[in-house]
Amino acid sequence: MVNLTVEQIGLLPTTEEIEQYKQKGWYITKPIFSEHEIEQALLGIKRHYQGERDTELPEKVKPHLLDWKTDTLRVDTYIAHYNHQVRQLMKNPLVGACAALLTGSNEIRLFNSVLVHKLPKERACQDQTSIGWHTDLAYFKTCTSEKMLAVWIPLQDSDETMGAPSFLEGSHLKQHDNHFNNLEEKKNFICDDFAAFEKQLLVSNQSMKIVHTQLRKGQCCFLDSKVFHYTGPNISEHHRFAVTLFLQDKDNRFRKVYDEDNKLIYHTNDLLCRSLSDGSPDYSDPTFCPLLWTT
């Protein structure tokens, strides 16, 4: 798809780092985004907040979007579709190339994207900007793949004080644990009782450690869709912007799945993507799930 330069090849994860990702469930890259790419993304976000849209979504899906805004936290889904400057982050070939190496897939496509803006401490209390313990898999029930992953891209230096990701390291390997399976179903992106859920999470896994991360501007963090993670409050004096790209491997397909009330579960992509011959959504739709990497 793209021939990487010698310099870019040097920024890819090593064999050892790939193995560590498989064991830990997360991986922080070397700096792969330039200052210019970050600046342009921030300019794009400013335009987005001013109401500018480079591309619109169909009206039929807008009532189903998970966007929301409070005085202290703003979440915008499909940001890479709406805004061309943010979209350039996903077009950086190292995003797809790193994901391909981490998953062992020769093809990587976008699944969705989200922008999260956490306001500084003087505008927020601790609970108002936290994102609760969750797995991304809880939101991908219509996907067949076990290899889906996300890449968290901070647009400034970020550490625990700004709400950089924290992980329950190795929790993605507990898929045959009934206790974990039950918790994995919880959509806790916005969590009413963070401490209580964390206690449940650790009750039978006290040997697992919670790891807090620190990233420099230009770095990003890949995470397995099955690993438990959260991002804490922004208690710094600075605005915290982060774009997350949710990625799928070549083998991912749509599947019908039902909730405990026997109601069909759907993802917003199901309303956007073109249909296959059997009527099911095509998660390789080039408009909404564009190809990022292939070999």
DRENDO-1510 file (C-alpha; in Angstrom, 1 decimal, always signed):
<recs>
REC; n; res; u; v; w
REC; 1; MET; +0.0; +0.0; +0.0 .
REC; 2; VAL; +2.7; +2.5; +1.1 .
REC; 3; ASN; +6.4; +1.9; +1.0 .
REC; 4; LEU; +7.7; +3.1; +4.4 .
REC; 5; THR; +10.9; +5.0; +4.6 .
REC; 6; VAL; +13.9; +3.7; +6.5 .
REC; 7; GLU; +13.2; +6.2; +9.2 .
REC; 8; GLN; +9.5; +5.1; +9.4 .
REC; 9; ILE; +10.5; +1.4; +9.6 .
REC; 10; GLY; +12.7; +2.3; +12.6 .
REC; 11; LEU; +9.6; +3.5; +14.4 .
REC; 12; LEU; +7.7; +0.2; +14.1 .
REC; 13; PRO; +7.3; -2.1; +17.1 .
REC; 14; THR; +10.1; -4.6; +17.5 .
REC; 15; THR; +9.5; -8.3; +17.8 .
REC; 16; GLU; +10.0; -8.0; +21.6 .
REC; 17; GLU; +7.5; -5.1; +21.8 .
REC; 18; ILE; +4.9; -7.1; +19.8 .
REC; 19; GLU; +5.3; -10.0; +22.3 .
REC; 20; GLN; +4.9; -7.6; +25.2 .
REC; 21; TYR; +1.7; -6.2; +23.6 .
REC; 22; LYS; +0.3; -9.7; +23.4 .
REC; 23; GLN; +1.0; -10.3; +27.1 .
REC; 24; LYS; +0.2; -6.8; +28.5 .
REC; 25; GLY; -2.7; -5.8; +26.2 .
REC; 26; TRP; -1.2; -2.4; +25.4 .
REC; 27; TYR; +1.8; -0.8; +23.6 .
REC; 28; ILE; +3.2; +2.8; +23.5 .
REC; 29; THR; +4.8; +3.7; +20.3 .
REC; 30; LYS; +7.8; +5.8; +19.6 .
REC; 31; PRO; +6.9; +9.3; +18.4 .
REC; 32; ILE; +5.1; +8.7; +15.0 .
REC; 33; PHE; +3.2; +11.9; +14.6 .
REC; 34; SER; +4.9; +15.2; +13.6 .
REC; 35; GLU; +4.3; +18.5; +15.2 .
REC; 36; HIS; +2.6; +19.6; +12.0 .
REC; 37; GLU; +0.1; +16.7; +12.1 .
REC; 38; ILE; -0.8; +17.5; +15.8 .
REC; 39; GLU; -1.2; +21.2; +15.1 .
REC; 40; GLN; -3.4; +20.5; +12.1 .
REC; 41; ALA; -5.6; +18.1; +14.1 .
REC; 42; LEU; -6.0; +20.8; +16.8 .
REC; 43; LEU; -7.0; +23.4; +14.2 .
REC; 44; GLY; -9.5; +20.9; +12.8 .
REC; 45; ILE; -11.0; +20.3; +16.2 .
REC; 46; LYS; -11.3; +24.1; +16.7 .
REC; 47; ARG; -13.3; +24.2; +13.4 .
REC; 48; HIS; -15.4; +21.3; +14.5 .
REC; 49; TYR; -16.3; +23.0; +17.7 .
REC; 50; GLN; -17.3; +26.1; +15.7 .
REC; 51; GLY; -19.8; +23.9; +13.8 .
REC; 52; GLU; -17.8; +23.3; +10.6 .
REC; 53; ARG; -18.2; +19.9; +9.0 .
REC; 54; ASP; -16.1; +18.7; +6.1 .
REC; 55; THR; -18.4; +15.8; +5.5 .
REC; 56; GLU; -21.8; +15.1; +7.0 .
REC; 57; LEU; -23.4; +11.8; +8.2 .
REC; 58; PRO; -26.8; +10.8; +7.0 .
REC; 59; GLU; -29.6; +12.3; +9.1 .
REC; 60; LYS; -31.0; +8.9; +9.9 .
REC; 61; VAL; -28.0; +8.0; +12.1 .
REC; 62; LYS; -27.7; +11.2; +14.0 .
REC; 63; PRO; -30.3; +10.3; +16.7 .
REC; 64; HIS; -28.1; +7.1; +17.4 .
REC; 65; LEU; -24.8; +8.9; +17.9 .
REC; 66; LEU; -23.1; +8.7; +21.3 .
REC; 67; ASP; -22.0; +12.3; +21.2 .
REC; 68; TRP; -22.5; +14.4; +24.4 .
REC; 69; LYS; -21.2; +17.6; +25.9 .
REC; 70; THR; -21.1; +18.7; +29.6 .
REC; 71; ASP; -19.4; +21.7; +31.2 .
REC; 72; THR; -16.3; +19.6; +31.7 .
REC; 73; LEU; -16.3; +16.7; +29.2 .
REC; 74; ARG; -17.0; +16.6; +25.5 .
REC; 75; VAL; -17.2; +13.4; +23.4 .
REC; 76; ASP; -17.6; +13.5; +19.6 .
REC; 77; THR; -17.9; +10.2; +17.6 .
REC; 78; TYR; -17.0; +9.8; +13.9 .
REC; 79; ILE; -14.6; +12.7; +14.3 .
REC; 80; ALA; -12.3; +11.3; +11.5 .
REC; 81; HIS; -15.3; +11.3; +9.2 .
REC; 82; TYR; -16.5; +14.8; +10.0 .
REC; 83; ASN; -13.1; +16.5; +10.0 .
REC; 84; HIS; -10.4; +16.1; +7.3 .
REC; 85; GLN; -7.6; +17.5; +9.4 .
REC; 86; VAL; -8.2; +15.0; +12.2 .
REC; 87; ARG; -8.7; +12.3; +9.4 .
REC; 88; GLN; -5.0; +12.9; +8.5 .
REC; 89; LEU; -4.0; +11.3; +11.7 .
REC; 90; MET; -5.4; +7.9; +10.6 .
REC; 91; LYS; -3.7; +8.4; +7.2 .
REC; 92; ASN; -0.3; +8.3; +8.8 .
REC; 93; PRO; +0.9; +5.0; +7.4 .
REC; 94; LEU; +2.5; +4.0; +10.7 .
REC; 95; VAL; -0.9; +3.8; +12.3 .
REC; 96; GLY; -1.9; +0.9; +10.0 .
REC; 97; ALA; +1.5; -0.6; +9.9 .
REC; 98; CYS; +1.9; -0.8; +13.7 .
REC; 99; ALA; -1.6; -2.2; +14.0 .
REC; 100; ALA; -0.9; -4.9; +11.4 .
REC; 101; LEU; +2.2; -6.0; +13.2 .
REC; 102; LEU; +0.5; -6.1; +16.6 .
REC; 103; THR; -2.5; -8.1; +15.3 .
REC; 104; GLY; -0.6; -10.3; +12.8 .
REC; 105; SER; -3.1; -9.2; +10.1 .
REC; 106; ASN; -2.0; -8.1; +6.6 .
REC; 107; GLU; -4.9; -5.6; +6.4 .
REC; 108; ILE; -6.2; -2.9; +8.8 .
REC; 109; ARG; -9.4; -0.9; +8.4 .
REC; 110; LEU; -11.0; +1.9; +10.4 .
REC; 111; PHE; -14.0; +0.9; +12.4 .
REC; 112; ASN; -14.9; +4.1; +14.2 .
REC; 113; SER; -13.3; +7.2; +15.8 .
REC; 114; VAL; -13.9; +9.4; +18.8 .
REC; 115; LEU; -12.6; +12.7; +20.2 .
REC; 116; VAL; -12.5; +13.2; +23.9 .
REC; 117; HIS; -11.9; +16.7; +25.4 .
REC; 118; LYS; -11.3; +17.0; +29.1 .
REC; 119; LEU; -11.4; +20.5; +30.5 .
REC; 120; PRO; -8.7; +21.6; +33.1 .
REC; 121; LYS; -9.1; +21.2; +36.8 .
REC; 122; GLU; -10.5; +24.6; +37.5 .
REC; 123; ARG; -13.5; +23.8; +35.4 .
REC; 124; ALA; -14.0; +20.2; +36.6 .
REC; 125; CYS; -14.3; +18.0; +39.6 .
REC; 126; GLN; -12.7; +14.6; +39.7 .
REC; 127; ASP; -15.6; +12.5; +38.8 .
REC; 128; GLN; -16.8; +14.7; +35.9 .
REC; 129; THR; -13.9; +14.0; +33.5 .
REC; 130; SER; -13.2; +10.3; +34.3 .
REC; 131; ILE; -13.9; +7.6; +31.8 .
REC; 132; GLY; -14.7; +4.4; +33.7 .
REC; 133; TRP; -13.2; +0.9; +33.6 .
REC; 134; HIS; -14.3; -0.8; +30.4 .
REC; 135; THR; -13.3; -2.9; +27.5 .
REC; 136; ASP; -13.8; -1.7; +23.9 .
REC; 137; LEU; -15.1; -5.2; +23.2 .
REC; 138; ALA; -18.3; -4.3; +25.1 .
REC; 139; TYR; -19.1; -1.9; +22.3 .
REC; 140; PHE; -18.1; -4.2; +19.4 .
REC; 141; LYS; -20.6; -7.1; +20.0 .
REC; 142; THR; -21.5; -7.2; +16.3 .
REC; 143; CYS; -17.9; -7.9; +15.3 .
REC; 144; THR; -16.5; -11.4; +14.8 .
REC; 145; SER; -12.9; -10.6; +15.3 .
REC; 146; GLU; -10.9; -11.3; +18.5 .
REC; 147; LYS; -8.1; -9.0; +17.3 .
REC; 148; MET; -9.7; -5.6; +17.2 .
REC; 149; LEU; -7.7; -2.8; +18.8 .
REC; 150; ALA; -7.7; +0.9; +19.3 .
REC; 151; VAL; -5.0; +3.6; +19.1 .
REC; 152; TRP; -5.2; +6.4; +21.6 .
REC; 153; ILE; -3.6; +9.6; +20.2 .
REC; 154; PRO; -3.0; +12.4; +22.7 .
REC; 155; LEU; -2.6; +15.9; +21.2 .
REC; 156; GLN; -0.3; +17.1; +24.0 .
REC; 157; ASP; +2.1; +15.5; +26.5 .
REC; 158; SER; -0.2; +13.4; +28.7 .
REC; 159; ASP; +0.3; +11.6; +32.0 .
REC; 160; GLU; -2.0; +10.3; +34.8 .
REC; 161; THR; -2.8; +13.9; +35.9 .
REC; 162; MET; -4.4; +14.6; +32.5 .
REC; 163; GLY; -6.2; +11.3; +32.2 .
REC; 164; ALA; -3.8; +9.2; +30.2 .
REC; 165; PRO; -4.9; +5.5; +29.9 .
REC; 166; SER; -4.5; +3.2; +32.8 .
REC; 167; PHE; -4.7; -0.6; +32.3 .
REC; 168; LEU; -5.4; -3.7; +34.2 .
REC; 169; GLU; -2.4; -5.4; +32.6 .
REC; 170; GLY; -3.1; -8.8; +31.1 .
REC; 171; SER; -6.8; -8.7; +31.7 .
REC; 172; HIS; -7.4; -9.4; +27.9 .
REC; 173; LEU; -6.1; -12.9; +28.5 .
REC; 174; LYS; -8.9; -13.7; +31.0 .
REC; 175; GLN; -11.6; -14.3; +28.3 .
REC; 176; HIS; -12.5; -17.8; +29.7 .
REC; 177; ASP; -13.0; -16.4; +33.2 .
REC; 178; ASN; -16.8; -16.1; +33.9 .
REC; 179; HIS; -16.3; -13.3; +36.4 .
REC; 180; PHE; -14.4; -11.3; +33.8 .
REC; 181; ASN; -16.9; -12.2; +31.1 .
REC; 182; ASN; -19.7; -10.7; +33.1 .
REC; 183; LEU; -17.8; -7.5; +33.8 .
REC; 184; GLU; -16.8; -7.3; +30.2 .
REC; 185; GLU; -20.4; -6.9; +29.1 .
REC; 186; LYS; -20.7; -3.6; +31.1 .
REC; 187; LYS; -20.7; -0.4; +29.1 .
REC; 188; ASN; -18.9; +1.7; +31.7 .
REC; 189; PHE; -17.4; +4.4; +29.5 .
REC; 190; ILE; -19.4; +6.7; +31.7 .
REC; 191; CYS; -19.5; +5.1; +35.1 .
REC; 192; ASP; -21.6; +6.1; +38.1 .
REC; 193; ASP; -19.6; +4.3; +40.7 .
REC; 194; PHE; -15.9; +4.0; +39.6 .
REC; 195; ALA; -14.6; +2.6; +42.9 .
REC; 196; ALA; -17.3; -0.1; +43.2 .
REC; 197; PHE; -16.6; -1.4; +39.7 .
REC; 198; GLU; -12.9; -1.4; +40.3 .
REC; 199; LYS; -13.4; -3.4; +43.4 .
REC; 200; GLN; -15.4; -6.0; +41.4 .
REC; 201; LEU; -12.7; -6.1; +38.8 .
REC; 202; LEU; -9.9; -6.8; +41.3 .
REC; 203; VAL; -11.8; -9.1; +43.7 .
REC; 204; SER; -10.5; -12.3; +42.1 .
REC; 205; ASN; -7.5; -10.9; +40.4 .
REC; 206; GLN; -5.4; -9.2; +43.1 .
REC; 207; SER; -2.2; -10.4; +41.5 .
REC; 208; MET; -3.0; -8.2; +38.4 .
REC; 209; LYS; -1.5; -4.8; +38.5 .
REC; 210; ILE; -2.9; -1.4; +37.4 .
REC; 211; VAL; -0.5; +0.4; +35.2 .
REC; 212; HIS; -0.6; +4.1; +34.6 .
REC; 213; THR; +0.9; +5.5; +31.4 .
REC; 214; GLN; +2.7; +8.6; +30.3 .
REC; 215; LEU; +3.0; +9.7; +26.7 .
REC; 216; ARG; +4.8; +12.5; +24.9 .
REC; 217; LYS; +3.1; +14.5; +22.2 .
REC; 218; GLY; +3.6; +12.5; +19.0 .
REC; 219; GLN; +3.4; +9.1; +20.7 .
REC; 220; CYS; +0.3; +7.0; +20.8 .
REC; 221; CYS; -1.0; +3.9; +22.7 .
REC; 222; PHE; -2.4; +0.8; +21.1 .
REC; 223; LEU; -4.7; -1.3; +23.2 .
REC; 224; ASP; -6.3; -4.7; +22.7 .
REC; 225; SER; -10.1; -4.5; +22.6 .
REC; 226; LYS; -10.4; -7.0; +25.5 .
REC; 227; VAL; -8.1; -5.2; +28.0 .
REC; 228; PHE; -9.8; -3.4; +30.8 .
REC; 229; HIS; -8.7; +0.3; +30.9 .
REC; 230; TYR; -9.9; +3.7; +32.1 .
REC; 231; THR; -8.8; +7.3; +31.8 .
REC; 232; GLY; -8.8; +9.3; +35.0 .
REC; 233; PRO; -9.7; +12.9; +35.6 .
REC; 234; ASN; -7.9; +15.9; +34.2 .
REC; 235; ILE; -6.5; +17.5; +37.3 .
REC; 236; SER; -4.0; +19.5; +35.4 .
REC; 237; GLU; -4.2; +23.2; +34.4 .
REC; 238; HIS; -4.4; +22.3; +30.7 .
REC; 239; HIS; -7.1; +21.2; +28.2 .
REC; 240; ARG; -6.6; +17.5; +27.3 .
REC; 241; PHE; -7.5; +16.4; +23.8 .
REC; 242; ALA; -7.2; +12.8; +22.6 .
REC; 243; VAL; -8.4; +11.1; +19.4 .
REC; 244; THR; -9.1; +7.4; +19.5 .
REC; 245; LEU; -9.2; +5.3; +16.3 .
REC; 246; PHE; -10.9; +1.9; +16.6 .
REC; 247; LEU; -9.3; -0.5; +14.2 .
REC; 248; GLN; -10.3; -3.8; +12.7 .
REC; 249; ASP; -8.3; -6.6; +11.1 .
REC; 250; LYS; -8.9; -8.2; +7.7 .
REC; 251; ASP; -11.0; -11.0; +9.1 .
REC; 252; ASN; -13.5; -8.9; +11.0 .
REC; 253; ARG; -17.1; -9.3; +9.8 .
REC; 254; PHE; -20.6; -8.4; +11.0 .
REC; 255; ARG; -22.5; -11.0; +13.0 .
REC; 256; LYS; -26.0; -11.0; +14.4 .
REC; 257; VAL; -26.0; -11.0; +18.2 .
REC; 258; TYR; -28.8; -10.5; +20.7 .
REC; 259; ASP; -28.9; -9.0; +24.2 .
REC; 260; GLU; -30.3; -10.7; +27.4 .
REC; 261; ASP; -33.8; -9.6; +26.3 .
REC; 262; ASN; -33.4; -11.2; +22.9 .
REC; 263; LYS; -33.2; -7.9; +21.2 .
REC; 264; LEU; -30.9; -7.5; +18.2 .
REC; 265; ILE; -27.8; -5.5; +19.1 .
REC; 266; TYR; -26.5; -3.0; +16.6 .
REC; 267; HIS; -23.6; -0.7; +16.1 .
REC; 268; THR; -24.1; +2.7; +14.4 .
REC; 269; ASN; -21.9; +1.4; +11.6 .
REC; 270; ASP; -24.7; -1.0; +10.7 .
REC; 271; LEU; -26.8; +2.0; +9.7 .
REC; 272; LEU; -24.0; +3.6; +7.7 .
REC; 273; CYS; -22.2; +0.8; +5.8 .
REC; 274; ARG; -23.3; -0.5; +2.5 .
REC; 275; SER; -25.1; -3.9; +2.5 .
REC; 276; LEU; -23.7; -7.2; +1.4 .
REC; 277; SER; -25.7; -9.6; -0.8 .
REC; 278; ASP; -27.3; -11.2; +2.3 .
REC; 279; GLY; -28.4; -7.7; +3.6 .
REC; 280; SER; -25.9; -7.6; +6.4 .
REC; 281; PRO; -23.7; -4.5; +6.8 .
REC; 282; ASP; -20.3; -4.5; +5.1 .
REC; 283; TYR; -17.6; -3.6; +7.6 .
REC; 284; SER; -15.2; -3.1; +4.7 .
REC; 285; ASP; -17.2; -0.2; +3.3 .
REC; 286; PRO; -14.6; +2.2; +1.9 .
REC; 287; THR; -16.5; +5.3; +3.0 .
REC; 288; PHE; -17.0; +4.5; +6.7 .
REC; 289; CYS; -14.4; +1.7; +7.2 .
REC; 290; PRO; -11.6; +2.8; +5.0 .
REC; 291; LEU; -8.5; +0.7; +4.4 .
REC; 292; LEU; -5.5; +2.0; +6.4 .
REC; 293; TRP; -2.9; -0.7; +5.6 .
REC; 294; THR; -2.5; -3.7; +3.4 .
REC; 295; THR; +0.5; -5.8; +2.4 .
</recs>
